[in-house]
Amino acid sequence: MYLAELLMAVGIVIVAMHLTLVIGVCVVIVLQVVRISAEEQLLMRTMPTYGTYVRATRCRLIPSVW
């Protein structure tokens, strides 16, 4: 879901290259990373088995990257 949102935002910038869109997409990307980090912290606190998943799955958003 997150990767699809980021790809859609980048695609919008590619189609209509305006400075306001570039700035907006950069803000969206930063906010998504903050949101993902907050959700991961919440999952670590509330689900005891999530730590095992995190250790086994290093790249959860973009394969081989992050």
C-alpha positions as CSV (number, residue, x, y, z in Angstrom):
1,M,0.0,0.0,0.0
2,Y,2.7,2.5,1.0
3,L,4.9,1.6,-2.0
4,A,1.9,2.1,-4.4
5,E,1.2,5.5,-2.9
6,L,4.8,6.6,-3.3
7,L,4.9,5.3,-6.9
8,M,1.7,7.2,-7.7
9,A,3.1,10.4,-6.2
10,V,6.3,10.1,-8.2
11,G,4.3,9.3,-11.4
12,I,2.2,12.5,-10.9
13,V,5.4,14.5,-10.7
14,I,6.8,12.9,-13.9
15,V,3.6,13.6,-15.8
16,A,3.2,17.2,-14.7
17,M,6.6,18.6,-13.7
18,H,5.7,21.6,-11.6
19,L,7.7,22.9,-8.6
20,T,4.7,22.8,-6.3
21,L,4.1,19.1,-7.2
22,V,7.7,18.3,-6.6
23,I,7.6,20.0,-3.2
24,G,4.3,18.3,-2.3
25,V,5.6,14.9,-3.2
26,C,8.7,15.4,-1.2
27,V,6.5,16.3,1.8
28,V,4.3,13.2,1.2
29,I,7.4,11.0,1.1
30,V,8.8,12.4,4.3
31,L,5.4,12.1,6.1
32,Q,5.1,8.5,4.8
33,V,8.5,7.6,6.3
34,V,7.5,9.2,9.6
35,R,4.2,7.3,9.6
36,I,5.9,4.0,8.8
37,S,8.4,4.5,11.6
38,A,5.6,5.3,14.1
39,E,3.6,2.3,13.0
40,E,6.6,0.0,13.4
41,Q,7.3,1.3,16.9
42,L,3.6,0.8,17.8
43,L,3.7,-2.8,16.4
44,M,6.9,-3.5,18.3
45,R,5.3,-2.4,21.6
46,T,1.9,-4.1,21.1
47,M,2.8,-7.4,19.3
48,P,5.4,-9.6,20.9
49,T,6.1,-11.6,17.7
50,Y,6.6,-8.5,15.5
51,G,10.3,-8.2,16.6
52,T,10.9,-11.7,15.1
53,Y,9.2,-10.6,11.8
54,V,11.4,-7.4,11.7
55,R,14.6,-9.4,12.1
56,A,13.6,-11.9,9.5
57,T,12.3,-9.3,7.0
58,R,14.9,-6.6,6.6
59,C,13.4,-4.7,3.6
60,R,9.6,-4.4,4.1
61,L,8.8,-1.4,1.8
62,I,11.1,-1.6,-1.2
63,P,12.8,-5.0,-1.8
64,S,16.6,-4.9,-1.3
65,V,16.4,-1.2,-0.3
66,W,14.3,-0.4,2.8
